[in-house]
Amino acid sequence: MKIVTLCSSGSCCPVLKIGETQVEIGEDGNLCVLTMEQWQTLKDKIVKNEV
């Protein structure tokens, strides 16, 4: 699993956890879980400036 913090301090912000079958974005009590297909769609939309 790869873990990426979403801010420079590394402790106060949500994290991105990329596993083999799913991606988790957020923190305890505020978590979004995406399938790998949903994650790829989100990445594509970000790269194309659609979101």
Secondary structure, DSSP 4 states (H G I P E B T S, - for coil): -EEEESSSSSSSS-EEEE-SSEEEEEETTEEEEEEHHHHHHHHHHHHTT--
